[in-house]
Amino acid sequence: MIENTSSNRYSSQEYKSSSPDLKTAVAAEVTSGRDPVSKLQATMPAQDKQRRILPLFEHLASLTKAILPPEERDQRLKRLGRLPRGVLFSCFHNEHLIEAEELFETLHAAKDFEDFMHLAEQARDIVNEGMFVYSTSVALLHRDDCRGVTVPPIQEIFPDRFIPSETINQAIKADLKRTDDAPINVDVIETGNILDPEYKLAYFREDIGANAHHWHWHIIYPATWKPEVMGKVKDRKGELFYYMHQQMCARYDSDRLSTGLQRMIPFHNFNEELEGYSPHLTSLVSGHHYANRPAGLSLHDLNDLVDVQDMARWRERLLQAIHLGVVIDDHGNEVVLSPDHGIDMLGAMLESSYESKNREYYGNLHNSGHVMMARIHDPDGRYKENPGVMSDTSTSLRDPIFYRYHRFIDNIFQEYKATLPVYDKKDLDFPGVSIVNVTVKAKLPNIVNTYMKEDELELSHGVSLKGQVKVKYQHLDHEPFTYNISCENNAGGPKHTTVRIFLGPVHDELGNKFSLNEARKYFIELDKFHAELAPGKNTITRKSSESAVTVAPTPKFSQLQAGEGISENNTEFCSCGWPEHLLIPRGNHKGMDFYLFVMLTDYEQDHVNGLTDKPLCADAVSYCGAKDQKYPDKKAMGFPFDRVIKARTIPEFSSPNMTFQEVKIQFKE
């Protein structure tokens, strides 16, 4: 390691708040003492940086509680280590977030890549294991000198958050008995049965890719992100919080209908008794189980964080702001919830995040709810139990209450959306452009098959083993398909269009057709992309694998070690996005009826100026935006299903530039 000549002299906070003269002095010191290293870094390939970073994320569950003595630490890390090792880190818990923010801001402010590595290697020996991964990941994804470098998959860093403890135990035993270096395969052990109706949705809630996506989204959009410190603005961050979670709820309800269950009943009463849940997960960093939640428990005050009355009060204040159309900011001024920015403002307030208006008054509804539900079994900590899975972004999707709680949060957003004027024909029409026909091309037209596919997860990077051990599991997948959109452009010249594709169920749990206004809450965005229309007849084709919602499978440790696909210009390996294999709902054996909705809108009106043609990390732009750029669509997220629809029938709602095509999704065991 090359010595860091200035790192022990100034903390990041001192540097950020220092005078220009001091900053100039520090810059001169760095330049004079580290110039050869800076030149080396300028030419260091992303593959080499990736290989150096990977060991930071390996075998974190094996770290001891011993920490680097204060006298040996870099001064910029002297205040860190407040959250003990072994405690489950939660980015929903305010105290955890404060320390995590200090760490990722310090790592992000490192003077160069060598300085970053120096700080990260020390932090690994100081801070809480989960916090280290969270903060280091945030810094990595946003440092300019780490372009092309990706965070290893969270499921390989902490496999104990994704694989049942019974299976982990079997894997460790098999490894102890090994007689050679050959990889060992272990089958995942089932942890539920049909006595619990929710078991039918285990394939969805416990999907490794879905849970990894949720974790990754929250490191792309940290609640404590400060643009003035990090140097980058997260465009429409609050609206993305609303939309990404709304879409997960819509997707979940479609799968509930697919499996014969009724749509979920939203959480709505802070005193209601909750259903039970057992995650069958054990944290290897502490040895404690993620807590079970016996059925019949209700929320209790958390003396160190929040009271149940606080939650009720915050909800009422948010609803009052929605109905009055104004928010009272920190200085007592009224801020209008405008149609253009209101949802973004509310998203920040409900999460709540750094951008929240008047947090003291409107509170911390979303994050506090997660923590209260995670600690419902031991609210005052008398038994020193681990929290439940709701405390962790990489595990919370496993719990049925996650979706009910987020439907409750979404209903507050929908209350606001109901105050906005409905879209009229001029908002929906694209004069001169019409859709003639839409076909989904698969093995059979307008019928897409889903099935369970086998996959495997390597344990040896997260668990200290003598050799490779892989857990074999199954996840939902679908056959590849292509959209074939026939349309006409009679506008008198070439036109650019935004193609918007959604999927929504036709019938409710009783077999009755949804009204259009009811159905809009369950429409799932499948894709959104730009196309050019020549005058006259056109055919637009698009593969399901090109979706602007999903991300390709996350590269594994082994692929990253080999440098596969890593480059400074990569758009794929940013890893934020809904998993490709879960693009569509499961459907049922008979073939479940869905509407495929396709709409063409005027790209000249949708397009956001100033975007590059090939933005970085924009593979799943609908959920994750484009890295360091504005969200590339002026329309509201979810348009045209984000507002109340007063039209009673599809023909009454439709314009020539849109169509509802009935398709079937058939599940093949």
C-alpha positions in Angstrom: 0.0 0.0 0.0 1.4 3.4 -0.9 1.4 5.7 2.0 -1.3 8.3 2.2 0.7 11.4 3.2 -2.3 13.7 4.0 -5.0 11.3 5.1 -4.2 11.5 8.8 -4.4 15.3 8.9 -7.9 16.4 7.8 -11.3 14.7 8.3 -13.7 15.0 5.4 -16.0 17.3 7.4 -13.0 19.6 8.2 -12.0 19.6 4.5 -15.6 20.3 3.3 -16.0 23.2 5.8 -12.5 24.6 5.5 -11.3 27.8 3.9 -10.2 28.0 0.3 -6.6 28.5 1.5 -6.7 25.2 3.4 -8.2 23.3 0.5 -5.5 24.7 -1.8 -2.9 23.6 0.6 -4.3 20.1 0.9 -4.5 19.9 -2.9 -0.9 21.0 -3.3 0.2 18.4 -0.7 -1.7 15.6 -2.5 -0.3 16.7 -5.9 3.3 16.8 -4.7 3.2 13.6 -2.7 1.0 11.4 -4.9 1.4 12.4 -8.4 2.9 9.1 -9.6 -0.1 7.2 -8.1 -2.6 9.6 -9.8 -1.0 8.9 -13.1 -1.1 5.2 -12.5 -4.8 5.4 -11.6 -5.6 7.4 -14.7 -4.6 4.4 -16.8 -5.7 1.6 -14.4 -8.4 -0.4 -16.2 -11.7 -0.9 -14.6 -11.0 -4.7 -14.5 -8.0 -4.1 -12.2 -9.9 -1.8 -9.9 -12.7 -4.4 -9.8 -10.3 -7.1 -8.7 -8.9 -5.0 -6.0 -12.3 -4.1 -4.6 -13.7 -7.6 -4.5 -11.8 -8.8 -1.3 -13.4 -5.9 0.6 -16.8 -7.8 0.3 -15.7 -11.3 1.0 -16.2 -13.3 4.3 -17.6 -10.4 6.2 -19.6 -12.8 8.4 -16.3 -14.1 9.7 -15.0 -10.8 11.0 -14.3 -10.7 14.8 -15.6 -8.0 17.1 -12.1 -6.6 17.5 -11.7 -3.2 15.8 -8.7 -1.2 14.7 -7.4 0.8 17.7 -8.2 4.5 17.5 -4.6 5.5 17.5 -4.0 3.5 14.3 -7.0 4.9 12.4 -7.1 7.5 9.7 -8.5 10.6 11.4 -11.4 10.7 8.9 -12.7 7.5 10.4 -12.2 8.4 14.1 -15.9 8.9 14.9 -17.1 5.6 13.2 -17.8 2.3 14.8 -20.7 3.4 17.0 -23.0 0.7 15.7 -21.5 -2.6 17.1 -20.5 -5.5 15.0 -23.1 -8.3 14.8 -26.1 -5.9 15.0 -28.4 -6.0 12.0 -27.9 -2.8 10.1 -31.0 -1.1 8.9 -31.2 1.8 6.4 -34.7 2.4 7.9 -33.3 3.2 11.3 -32.3 6.8 11.7 -29.3 6.3 14.0 -27.9 3.6 11.7 -28.4 5.9 8.7 -26.6 8.8 10.4 -23.4 6.8 10.8 -23.7 5.2 7.4 -24.0 8.6 5.8 -20.8 9.7 7.5 -19.0 6.7 6.1 -20.2 6.9 2.5 -19.6 10.6 2.4 -16.0 10.1 3.7 -15.4 7.3 1.2 -16.9 9.3 -1.6 -14.7 12.3 -0.7 -11.5 10.2 -0.9 -8.9 12.1 -3.0 -8.3 9.3 -5.4 -8.7 5.5 -5.9 -5.8 4.7 -3.7 -7.1 6.9 -0.9 -10.5 5.3 -1.3 -9.0 1.8 -0.9 -7.0 2.9 2.1 -10.2 4.2 3.8 -12.3 1.3 2.8 -9.8 -1.3 4.1 -9.6 0.5 7.4 -13.4 0.9 7.6 -13.8 -2.9 7.1 -11.9 -3.4 10.4 -13.9 -0.8 12.3 -17.6 -0.5 11.4 -20.6 -2.8 11.4 -20.6 -5.4 8.7 -23.9 -4.5 7.1 -23.2 -0.8 7.3 -19.8 -1.3 5.6 -21.4 -3.0 2.6 -24.1 -0.4 2.4 -21.9 2.7 2.6 -19.0 1.3 0.5 -21.5 0.3 -2.2 -23.0 3.8 -2.2 -19.6 5.4 -2.6 -18.4 2.9 -5.2 -21.4 3.5 -7.4 -21.0 7.2 -7.4 -17.3 7.8 -7.5 -16.1 9.1 -10.9 -12.9 7.0 -10.7 -15.0 3.8 -10.2 -16.9 4.0 -13.4 -17.4 0.6 -14.8 -16.8 -1.0 -11.4 -19.8 -2.8 -9.9 -20.8 -3.9 -6.5 -20.7 -7.7 -6.1 -24.1 -9.3 -5.8 -25.5 -8.9 -2.3 -26.7 -12.5 -2.4 -23.1 -13.7 -2.5 -21.9 -11.2 0.1 -24.6 -12.2 2.6 -26.1 -15.5 1.4 -27.6 -15.9 4.8 -30.1 -13.2 4.0 -31.4 -15.2 1.0 -31.0 -18.9 1.8 -32.8 -20.6 4.7 -30.7 -21.3 7.7 -31.5 -25.1 7.4 -29.9 -25.1 3.9 -26.9 -23.0 5.1 -26.4 -25.6 7.9 -26.5 -28.5 5.4 -24.0 -26.7 3.2 -21.5 -26.2 6.0 -21.8 -29.8 7.1 -21.3 -31.0 3.5 -18.2 -28.8 3.2 -16.7 -30.2 6.4 -17.1 -33.7 5.1 -15.6 -32.9 1.7 -12.7 -35.2 0.5 -11.6 -33.2 -2.5 -11.8 -29.7 -4.1 -14.8 -30.5 -6.3 -17.8 -28.1 -6.0 -20.6 -29.4 -3.8 -24.2 -28.9 -4.6 -26.9 -28.6 -2.0 -30.6 -28.3 -2.7 -32.6 -25.5 -1.0 -34.9 -26.8 1.8 -38.6 -25.9 1.6 -39.6 -23.8 4.7 -43.4 -23.7 4.4 -46.4 -25.7 3.3 -50.0 -25.2 2.1 -51.4 -24.8 5.6 -50.4 -21.2 5.1 -52.2 -19.7 2.1 -49.4 -17.2 1.7 -47.0 -20.1 0.9 -48.4 -20.0 -2.6 -46.5 -16.7 -3.1 -43.2 -17.9 -1.6 -41.7 -18.1 -5.1 -42.4 -14.4 -5.5 -41.6 -13.0 -2.0 -38.5 -15.1 -1.5 -37.1 -14.6 -5.0 -33.4 -13.8 -4.7 -33.4 -11.4 -7.6 -36.4 -9.4 -6.4 -34.9 -9.0 -2.9 -31.5 -8.1 -4.3 -33.2 -5.4 -6.5 -34.8 -3.8 -3.5 -31.5 -3.7 -1.6 -29.8 -2.2 -4.7 -32.4 0.4 -5.3 -31.9 1.8 -1.8 -28.1 2.1 -2.4 -28.7 3.9 -5.7 -31.2 6.2 -3.9 -30.0 6.6 -0.2 -32.5 8.4 2.0 -29.7 10.6 3.3 -28.3 11.6 -0.1 -27.2 15.3 0.0 -26.6 16.7 -3.5 -24.5 19.6 -2.1 -22.1 17.1 -0.5 -22.1 14.3 -3.1 -22.0 16.7 -6.1 -24.9 15.0 -7.9 -28.7 15.5 -7.9 -31.0 12.5 -7.8 -33.7 13.7 -10.2 -37.3 12.9 -9.2 -36.0 10.7 -6.3 -39.2 11.0 -4.3 -41.4 10.1 -7.3 -39.2 7.1 -8.0 -39.7 5.9 -4.4 -43.4 6.1 -5.0 -43.4 4.5 -8.4 -41.0 1.6 -7.9 -42.9 0.5 -4.8 -46.3 1.0 -6.4 -45.2 -1.2 -9.2 -44.0 -4.0 -6.9 -47.4 -4.0 -5.2 -49.2 -4.1 -8.5 -47.0 -7.0 -9.6 -47.6 -8.8 -6.3 -51.4 -8.5 -6.6 -51.2 -9.9 -10.2 -49.4 -12.9 -8.8 -51.9 -13.3 -6.0 -54.6 -13.5 -8.6 -52.5 -15.9 -10.6 -52.4 -18.3 -7.7 -56.1 -18.1 -6.8 -55.7 -15.7 -3.9 -57.6 -12.5 -3.4 -55.8 -9.2 -3.7 -54.1 -8.1 -0.5 -55.9 -6.1 2.1 -53.9 -3.0 2.8 -52.5 -2.3 6.3 -54.6 0.6 7.5 -55.0 0.4 11.3 -52.1 1.0 13.6 -53.8 -1.2 16.3 -54.7 -4.1 14.0 -53.4 -7.6 14.8 -50.9 -8.7 12.1 -50.6 -12.1 10.5 -47.7 -14.3 11.5 -44.5 -14.9 9.5 -41.4 -17.0 9.9 -38.5 -16.2 7.6 -36.2 -19.2 8.5 -33.1 -17.0 8.2 -30.2 -16.8 10.6 -27.7 -13.9 10.5 -24.2 -15.3 10.4 -22.7 -12.1 11.6 -24.5 -12.4 14.9 -25.7 -16.0 15.1 -29.2 -14.8 15.9 -32.3 -15.7 13.9 -34.2 -13.0 12.0 -37.1 -13.0 14.4 -40.4 -14.8 13.8 -43.6 -12.8 14.1 -46.3 -14.8 15.9 -49.8 -14.1 14.6 -51.9 -11.6 16.6 -49.3 -9.0 17.5 -49.9 -5.3 17.0 -47.5 -2.3 16.8 -46.1 -1.0 20.1 -44.3 2.2 21.0 -40.5 2.1 20.5 -39.1 4.2 23.4 -35.9 4.9 21.5 -37.5 5.8 18.2 -41.2 6.3 17.7 -44.7 6.0 19.3 -47.8 4.5 17.6 -49.5 7.9 18.2 -46.7 9.5 16.2 -47.4 7.3 13.2 -51.2 8.2 13.3 -50.4 11.9 13.7 -48.0 11.9 10.8 -50.5 10.1 8.5 -53.2 12.7 9.4 -50.8 15.6 8.7 -49.8 14.2 5.4 -53.4 13.7 4.4 -54.3 17.2 5.5 -51.5 18.6 3.3 -52.8 16.5 0.4 -56.4 17.8 0.8 -55.4 21.4 1.3 -53.0 21.2 -1.6 -50.1 22.7 0.3 -47.2 21.6 2.5 -45.9 23.8 5.4 -42.1 23.9 5.0 -39.5 24.2 7.8 -39.8 28.0 7.9 -43.6 28.0 8.0 -44.1 28.8 4.4 -46.8 27.2 2.2 -45.5 25.1 -0.7 -48.0 24.1 -3.3 -48.3 20.4 -4.2 -48.3 21.1 -7.9 -49.2 18.5 -10.6 -45.6 18.7 -11.8 -43.7 18.3 -8.5 -46.2 17.3 -5.8 -45.7 13.6 -6.1 -41.9 14.0 -5.9 -42.3 16.2 -2.8 -44.7 13.7 -1.1 -42.4 10.8 -2.0 -39.5 12.4 -0.1 -41.7 13.2 2.8 -43.2 9.7 3.2 -39.9 7.9 2.9 -38.6 10.2 4.6 -35.4 11.5 3.1 -33.0 14.4 3.2 -35.3 16.3 0.7 -38.3 16.0 3.1 -40.2 19.2 3.9 -40.6 19.9 7.6 -39.6 16.5 8.8 -40.2 17.5 12.4 -43.9 18.0 11.6 -44.6 15.4 8.9 -42.4 12.8 10.4 -40.8 9.6 9.2 -43.8 7.4 8.3 -42.4 4.8 5.9 -39.1 4.1 7.6 -40.5 4.1 11.1 -43.2 1.6 10.1 -40.5 -0.8 8.8 -38.7 -0.6 12.1 -41.8 -1.0 14.2 -42.9 -4.1 12.3 -39.4 -5.6 12.5 -39.4 -5.1 16.3 -43.0 -6.0 17.0 -42.0 -9.2 18.9 -39.6 -7.4 21.3 -40.4 -3.6 21.2 -38.4 -2.6 24.2 -35.5 -4.9 23.6 -35.8 -6.8 26.8 -35.0 -10.1 25.1 -32.2 -8.8 22.9 -33.8 -10.5 19.9 -32.8 -9.7 16.4 -35.4 -7.7 14.5 -37.5 -9.4 11.8 -36.9 -9.2 8.0 -38.7 -5.9 7.7 -35.7 -4.0 9.0 -33.5 -4.9 6.1 -34.0 -3.9 2.4 -32.5 -7.2 1.3 -35.0 -9.3 3.2 -38.1 -7.3 3.7 -39.8 -8.4 0.5 -40.0 -11.9 2.0 -42.7 -10.8 4.5 -46.3 -10.6 3.4 -46.7 -7.5 5.6 -44.3 -5.6 3.3 -46.8 -5.5 0.5 -49.8 -4.7 2.7 -47.8 -1.9 4.3 -46.6 -0.5 1.0 -50.2 -0.6 -0.3 -51.1 1.5 2.7 -48.3 3.9 1.8 -49.4 3.8 -1.9 -52.9 4.7 -0.9 -51.7 7.9 0.6 -50.0 8.7 -2.8 -53.3 7.7 -4.6 -55.1 10.1 -2.3 -53.0 12.9 -3.8 -53.3 11.6 -7.3 -57.1 11.8 -6.9 -56.8 15.5 -6.4 -55.3 16.0 -9.8 -57.4 16.7 -12.9 -58.1 13.6 -15.0 -56.2 13.3 -18.3 -58.3 14.6 -21.2 -58.1 13.7 -24.9 -55.4 16.3 -25.7 -53.2 14.8 -22.9 -53.6 11.3 -24.3 -53.8 11.8 -28.1 -50.9 11.8 -30.6 -52.5 13.5 -33.7 -51.8 11.7 -37.0 -50.4 8.5 -35.3 -52.5 5.4 -34.8 -52.0 1.8 -33.8 -53.4 -0.8 -36.2 -52.6 -4.0 -34.4 -50.4 -5.4 -31.6 -49.3 -9.0 -31.3 -47.2 -10.7 -28.7 -45.0 -13.2 -30.7 -44.1 -16.3 -28.6 -44.5 -20.0 -29.4 -48.2 -19.2 -29.9 -49.3 -15.7 -30.7 -50.6 -13.7 -27.7 -49.9 -16.6 -25.3 -46.8 -16.5 -23.1 -45.7 -19.5 -21.0 -44.1 -19.2 -17.6 -42.3 -22.0 -15.7 -39.9 -22.7 -12.8 -36.3 -22.6 -13.7 -33.3 -24.0 -11.7 -30.5 -21.7 -10.7 -27.7 -21.8 -8.2 -26.0 -19.5 -5.6 -22.4 -19.7 -4.6 -21.9 -19.6 -0.8 -18.1 -19.6 -0.4 -17.7 -15.8 -0.8 -20.0 -15.0 2.1 -19.4 -18.1 4.3 -15.9 -19.3 5.2 -15.8 -22.8 3.6 -13.0 -25.1 2.5 -14.2 -25.1 -1.1 -17.0 -24.2 -3.4 -20.5 -25.0 -2.2 -23.5 -24.0 -4.4 -27.2 -24.0 -3.4 -29.6 -25.1 -6.1 -33.0 -23.3 -6.1 -35.8 -22.5 -8.4 -37.3 -19.2 -9.6 -40.1 -18.2 -11.9 -39.1 -17.5 -15.5 -40.9 -17.0 -18.9 -40.2 -17.9 -22.5 -38.8 -15.1 -24.6 -41.3 -13.1 -26.5 -41.4 -10.1 -28.9 -43.9 -7.2 -29.3 -45.0 -6.6 -32.8 -46.7 -3.2 -33.1 -48.2 -2.2 -36.4 -49.0 1.5 -36.7 -49.6 4.3 -39.1 -48.1 7.8 -39.3 -50.3 10.2 -41.2 -48.9 13.3 -39.6 -47.2 14.5 -42.8 -43.6 13.7 -42.0 -41.3 11.5 -39.8 -42.3 11.4 -36.2 -40.5 10.3 -33.0 -42.5 8.4 -30.5 -42.3 7.0 -26.9 -43.7 3.5 -26.9 -45.3 2.7 -23.5 -46.2 -0.9 -22.7 -48.2 -2.1 -19.7 -49.8 -5.3 -18.6 -52.9 -5.6 -16.3 -55.3 -8.3 -15.2 -58.7 -8.5 -16.8 -60.6 -10.1 -14.0 -60.7 -9.8 -10.2 -60.6 -12.7 -7.7 -64.3 -13.4 -8.3 -64.0 -13.6 -12.0 -65.6 -10.2 -12.6 -64.1 -7.7 -15.1 -62.3 -4.9 -13.5 -63.6 -1.4 -14.1 -60.9 0.6 -15.9 -60.3 2.9 -12.9 -59.9 -0.1 -10.6 -57.7 -1.9 -13.0 -55.3 1.0 -13.4 -53.8 0.3 -10.0 -52.7 -3.2 -11.1 -51.2 -2.3 -14.5 -47.5 -3.2 -14.6 -45.0 -1.3 -16.8 -43.3 -3.8 -19.1 -41.3 -1.4 -21.3 -40.8 2.2 -22.4 -38.6 3.1 -25.3 -38.0 5.5 -28.2 -38.9 4.7 -31.8 -38.9 6.6 -35.1 -41.9 6.5 -37.4 -41.6 7.0 -41.1 -44.6 8.4 -43.0 -47.2 5.8 -43.7 -47.2 2.2 -42.3 -44.7 1.2 -39.7 -43.9 -2.0 -37.7 -42.2 -1.7 -34.3 -40.6 -4.8 -32.9 -39.1 -5.1 -29.4 -37.8 -8.1 -27.5 -38.9 -8.8 -23.9 -35.2 -9.0 -22.9 -34.8 -5.3 -23.9 -37.2 -4.1 -21.2 -36.6 -0.7 -19.6 -37.8 -2.1 -16.3 -35.6 -5.1 -15.9 -31.9 -5.7 -15.5 -29.8 -8.6 -16.9 -28.7 -11.1 -14.3 -26.1 -9.6 -11.9 -22.6 -10.7 -12.6 -21.3 -13.2 -10.0 -18.1 -12.9 -8.0 -16.4 -15.3 -10.3 -17.3 -13.3 -13.4 -16.1 -10.1 -11.8 -12.8 -11.7 -10.8 -12.4 -12.7 -14.4 -13.1 -9.1 -15.6 -16.0 -10.3 -17.7 -17.9 -7.4 -19.4 -16.4 -4.7 -17.2 -15.5 -1.4 -18.8 -15.9 2.3 -18.1 -18.7 2.6 -20.6 -20.8 -0.3 -19.4 -24.6 0.3 -19.0 -25.5 -3.2 -17.7 -23.4 -3.8 -14.6 -25.0 -1.1 -12.4 -27.3 -3.9 -11.2 -30.4 -1.7 -10.4 -33.6 -3.0 -11.9 -36.3 -5.6 -11.5 -35.0 -9.1 -12.4 -35.5 -10.1 -16.0 -37.0 -13.5 -15.0 -39.9 -11.7 -13.1 -40.9 -9.4 -15.9 -44.4 -10.9 -16.1 -46.7 -12.5 -13.5 -47.0 -16.3 -13.2 -50.4 -16.7 -14.7 -52.2 -20.0 -14.2 -52.5 -23.4 -15.8 -55.6 -22.6 -17.8 -54.1 -19.4 -19.1 -54.9 -16.1 -17.2 -56.3 -13.2 -19.1 -54.4 -9.9 -19.2 -54.7 -6.7 -21.1 -51.5 -5.7 -22.9 -51.8 -1.9 -23.2 -49.6 -0.2 -25.8 -49.5 3.6 -26.2 -47.6 5.8 -28.6 -46.9 9.4 -27.3 -45.1 12.3 -28.9 -41.4 11.9 -28.1 -40.7 15.6 -28.8 -43.0 16.4 -25.8 -41.7 13.6 -23.6 -38.0 14.0 -24.2 -35.9 15.7 -21.6 -33.2 18.1 -23.0 -29.6 17.6 -22.1 -29.5 13.8 -22.0 -26.7 11.9 -23.7 -27.7 9.4 -26.3 -26.1 6.5 -24.3 -26.4 7.3 -20.6 -24.6 5.1 -18.1 -26.5 2.7 -16.0 -29.8 3.1 -17.8 -30.6 -0.5 -18.4 -33.7 -0.3 -16.1 -34.4 3.3 -16.5 -38.1 3.1 -15.5 -37.4 2.0 -12.0 -33.9 3.4 -11.5 -33.5 6.4 -13.7 -30.2 7.2 -15.6 -27.1 7.6 -13.5 -26.2 11.2 -12.9 -28.8 12.5 -15.4 -32.4 13.7 -15.3 -35.1 11.1 -15.6 -35.6 10.7 -19.3 -39.3 11.2 -19.6 -41.3 14.4 -18.8 -44.5 12.5 -18.2 -45.6 11.3 -14.8 -44.3 7.9 -13.9 -47.0 5.4 -14.6 -48.7 7.6 -17.2 -51.5 7.3 -18.2 -52.6 5.0 -15.3 -51.3 7.3 -12.5 -54.5 9.4 -12.3 -58.2 8.6 -11.8 -59.9 7.4 -15.0 -63.5 8.5 -15.2 -64.2 6.7 -18.5 -66.4 3.7 -17.9 -65.3 1.6 -20.9 -62.1 1.0 -22.8 -63.4 2.6 -26.0 -64.5 5.7 -24.1 -60.9 6.0 -22.7 -58.9 5.1 -25.8 -57.4 7.2 -28.5 -56.2 6.0 -31.9 -52.6 6.0 -30.6 -53.4 3.3 -27.9 -54.8 -0.2 -27.8 -55.8 -2.9 -25.3 -54.9 -6.3 -26.6 -56.0 -9.4 -24.7 -53.2 -11.9 -24.0 -52.9 -15.0 -21.9 -50.2 -16.0 -19.5 -50.0 -19.8 -18.9 -48.0 -21.4 -16.2 -46.3 -24.7 -17.1 -45.0 -26.6 -14.0 
